[in-house]
Amino acid sequence: MASPDVPANPEIIIGVLPIMAQAPAAQVSQQLNAVANWFSAVSQHRCHLSFTILPAILPQRPISYFAIAGGMGPPPQNSQSLVRAALDQLEPESLGKLAQVQSHLLAIATGPIKPHTWHLLGGGKWLGQKVWCNRYAIIQPDASLGTIAHELGHLLFNWPDLIWEKRLADECLMAWGALGTYGKQPSPPCGPLRVQMGWCDTVYLHPSDPVIKLTFSKVGLFRWHQIEWLIEYRSEPRPRLLLYRSHGKNPGTHPKILGRIFLEKEDFGKSVVGLVASHLRKTVREHSNCKFNARRAFQPL
Ligand SMILES: [Zn+2]
């Protein structure tokens, strides 16, 4: 079932501000292209990113001055002041370009700056054309695909950092999945985030529906014990089901993963709901001796 109430995502153009002595090396734009392709793939071609690289700017003070606590220290020695200083040095033409891209700003700074996404102080920077720039993401020129995708998740979609238990945290880009523990690529955004974005379709599961009904782009929903569950299928590097609580059309601002079921060959013909139910029963038996109550057992996790 498609999500007809979610509009298709239009192209999102991101202004890239190199805070460095010279224009960034060709590898940087190759990496940005790879990030755009990655978002296209994980969104089923519903998210289109492109990048406009602005002229390189070097503030008068060395970048290391702004790098206390990786750039996240108190002002003025932080990235807020660094990005502000760089924006203040931009030519009107570049400010105009940034205004046209709706101020989506990705700063790339050499020096000991840790990747993060933050807001500018003092209400932001006036770009003209009725546009303010008040947020930015900042990365280093050699940032990995996962790091850039994670920061863009914050910047463009307001996705939060997800604090998940360690053994499951590599399943989502916004938990620890940016590191790419599962395979070479970073983990995609988790099912609830993709549903929220309209990047995957949902299907209501009958108790008898088999695992093969689910694909990466089709997540399952079912009600059980007064809770709506969202089940996501992932194939790489090992077939598995990921289990979340669903909040209907609004999957929640901080989705939590509740479980993972690794699948063997024979499981593909089995009922998803049956597999989940036996997984939950087993988990509850292992973790508590109280009477089975899914709501009590899985809230809060
Ligand atoms: Zn983050």
Residues whose N, C-alpha, C, O or C-beta is under 5 A from the ligand:
A	BS01	ZN	D161
